[in-house]
Amino acid sequence: MSMVDDIRNALSGRVCIVGMGNTLLGDDGAGVVIVEALRGAGANGRAHLVNAEDIIESHAFEIADGDWDRIVVIDAVRFGGRPGDVMFGSFSEIGDLLNGYSTHKLSLRLSESIWRERGKDTYLLGIEPESLDFGEGLSQAVKKSADTLGDILLEAVKQHPEGACV
């Protein structure tokens, strides 16, 4: 099974998509950019979209109490790939990558434990950043991946009418 198929499967039910990041720190804003693109394309009728920015803990209980089975968190994660490379998997399988690098690792781990206690399956969609330096906008490599992922996510949520939860 391909990564795209894995993403589609994760989005097959009622889902909450969470974008994390700080748009003032270059590629760190990738998750936020993708969620806002999905919102602009009308995906919020098919999935609950949360722009958590860099304060996911402020949204943890709202997300935990929601009427969805799955949570997909999109974030910039250093996992040893080339800028723009993508990784995806269940948090239980790949959460250890956060020990390597995510600017949000502690708050994301705490939030995921709350969601797990509430019976939510959590997935992490990570994009290898090129730059996390101060400045707005994504690097070319990350922008290209963000655009592609946005298209994949939008197509996936539109294919599953039972995903509507808002």
C-alpha positions as CSV (number, residue, x, y, z in Angstrom):
1,M,0.0,0.0,0.0
2,S,1.3,3.5,-0.8
3,M,1.5,6.4,1.5
4,V,-1.3,8.1,-0.5
5,D,-3.5,5.1,0.1
6,D,-2.6,5.2,3.8
7,I,-3.6,8.9,4.0
8,R,-6.9,8.2,2.1
9,N,-7.7,5.3,4.5
10,A,-7.0,7.5,7.5
11,L,-9.5,10.1,6.1
12,S,-12.2,7.5,5.4
13,G,-14.3,8.2,8.4
14,R,-15.2,11.1,10.6
15,V,-11.9,13.1,10.8
16,C,-10.4,16.1,12.4
17,I,-7.4,17.6,10.5
18,V,-5.1,19.7,12.6
19,G,-2.5,22.1,11.2
20,M,0.4,23.0,13.5
21,G,3.1,25.5,13.0
22,N,4.2,29.1,13.1
23,T,3.9,30.9,9.8
24,L,6.5,33.4,10.9
25,L,9.2,30.6,11.0
26,G,9.4,29.6,7.4
27,D,8.6,26.0,6.7
28,D,7.3,25.5,10.3
29,G,4.0,27.0,9.0
30,A,3.4,24.1,6.5
31,G,0.6,22.5,8.6
32,V,-1.2,25.8,9.0
33,V,-0.9,26.6,5.3
34,I,-2.4,23.2,4.3
35,V,-5.3,23.4,6.7
36,E,-6.2,27.0,5.6
37,A,-6.0,25.8,1.9
38,L,-8.4,23.0,2.7
39,R,-10.7,25.5,4.4
40,G,-10.6,27.7,1.4
41,A,-11.4,24.8,-0.9
42,G,-14.5,23.8,1.1
43,A,-13.2,20.8,3.0
44,N,-14.6,22.1,6.3
45,G,-17.9,20.6,5.3
46,R,-16.3,17.1,5.2
47,A,-13.8,17.2,8.0
48,H,-13.4,19.3,11.1
49,L,-10.4,21.6,10.4
50,V,-8.3,23.1,13.3
51,N,-5.6,25.7,12.8
52,A,-3.7,25.1,16.0
53,E,-0.7,27.2,15.1
54,D,1.9,26.6,17.7
55,I,-0.5,26.2,20.7
56,I,-2.1,22.8,20.1
57,E,-2.6,22.3,23.8
58,S,-5.2,25.1,23.7
59,H,-7.3,22.9,21.3
60,A,-6.6,19.5,22.9
61,F,-9.9,19.1,24.7
62,E,-12.1,20.6,22.0
63,I,-10.5,18.0,19.6
64,A,-10.8,15.2,22.1
65,D,-14.5,15.9,22.7
66,G,-15.4,16.1,19.0
67,D,-17.5,13.7,17.0
68,W,-14.8,12.1,15.0
69,D,-12.9,8.9,15.1
70,R,-9.5,10.0,13.7
71,I,-7.2,12.9,14.0
72,V,-4.6,13.8,11.4
73,V,-2.0,16.3,12.6
74,I,0.1,18.0,9.9
75,D,3.4,19.5,11.1
76,A,7.0,20.2,10.0
77,V,9.1,17.4,11.4
78,R,12.8,16.7,10.9
79,F,13.0,13.0,10.2
80,G,16.2,13.0,8.1
81,G,14.7,13.4,4.7
82,R,15.3,16.0,2.0
83,P,13.3,19.3,2.3
84,G,9.8,18.6,1.2
85,D,9.9,14.9,1.9
86,V,6.8,13.5,3.6
87,M,6.2,10.9,6.2
88,F,2.9,9.5,7.5
89,G,1.8,7.0,10.0
90,S,-0.1,6.4,13.2
91,F,1.2,8.4,16.1
92,S,1.8,5.2,18.1
93,E,4.2,4.0,15.3
94,I,6.0,7.2,14.5
95,G,5.6,9.4,17.5
96,D,9.2,8.7,18.4
97,L,10.3,10.9,15.5
98,L,9.3,13.8,17.6
99,N,12.3,13.1,19.8
100,G,14.4,14.0,16.8
101,Y,12.7,17.2,16.0
102,S,9.4,19.0,16.1
103,T,9.2,22.4,17.6
104,H,5.9,21.2,19.2
105,K,6.9,17.8,20.5
106,L,5.9,18.2,24.1
107,S,2.5,19.8,23.5
108,L,1.8,17.3,20.7
109,R,2.7,14.3,22.9
110,L,0.4,15.6,25.7
111,S,-2.5,16.3,23.3
112,E,-2.1,12.9,21.7
113,S,-2.3,11.2,25.1
114,I,-5.6,13.1,25.8
115,W,-7.0,12.0,22.4
116,R,-5.9,8.4,22.9
117,E,-7.6,8.3,26.3
118,R,-10.8,9.4,24.5
119,G,-10.5,6.6,21.9
120,K,-9.3,8.7,19.0
121,D,-6.8,7.3,16.5
122,T,-4.1,9.9,15.8
123,Y,-1.9,10.1,12.7
124,L,1.0,12.4,12.0
125,L,1.7,13.8,8.6
126,G,5.1,15.3,8.7
127,I,6.9,17.4,6.1
128,E,10.7,17.7,6.2
129,P,11.5,21.5,6.5
130,E,14.2,23.3,4.7
131,S,14.3,26.3,6.9
132,L,12.8,27.2,10.3
133,D,14.4,30.6,10.3
134,F,12.4,33.7,11.0
135,G,10.5,34.8,7.9
136,E,7.2,34.3,6.2
137,G,6.5,31.8,3.4
138,L,7.4,28.3,2.7
139,S,10.5,27.2,0.8
140,Q,9.9,26.0,-2.8
141,A,10.3,22.3,-1.9
142,V,8.0,22.5,1.1
143,K,5.4,24.6,-0.8
144,K,5.4,22.0,-3.6
145,S,4.7,19.2,-1.1
146,A,2.1,21.3,0.8
147,D,0.2,21.9,-2.5
148,T,0.3,18.2,-3.4
149,L,-0.8,17.1,0.1
150,G,-3.6,19.6,0.1
151,D,-4.9,18.2,-3.2
152,I,-4.6,14.6,-1.8
153,L,-6.4,15.5,1.4
154,L,-9.1,17.4,-0.3
155,E,-9.8,14.6,-2.7
156,A,-9.8,12.1,0.2
157,V,-12.3,14.0,2.4
158,K,-14.6,14.6,-0.6
159,Q,-14.7,10.9,-1.4
160,H,-16.2,10.1,2.0
161,P,-19.6,11.6,2.6
162,E,-19.7,9.9,6.0
163,G,-16.8,12.1,7.0
164,A,-19.0,15.2,7.3
165,C,-18.9,16.1,11.0
166,V,-19.2,19.8,11.2
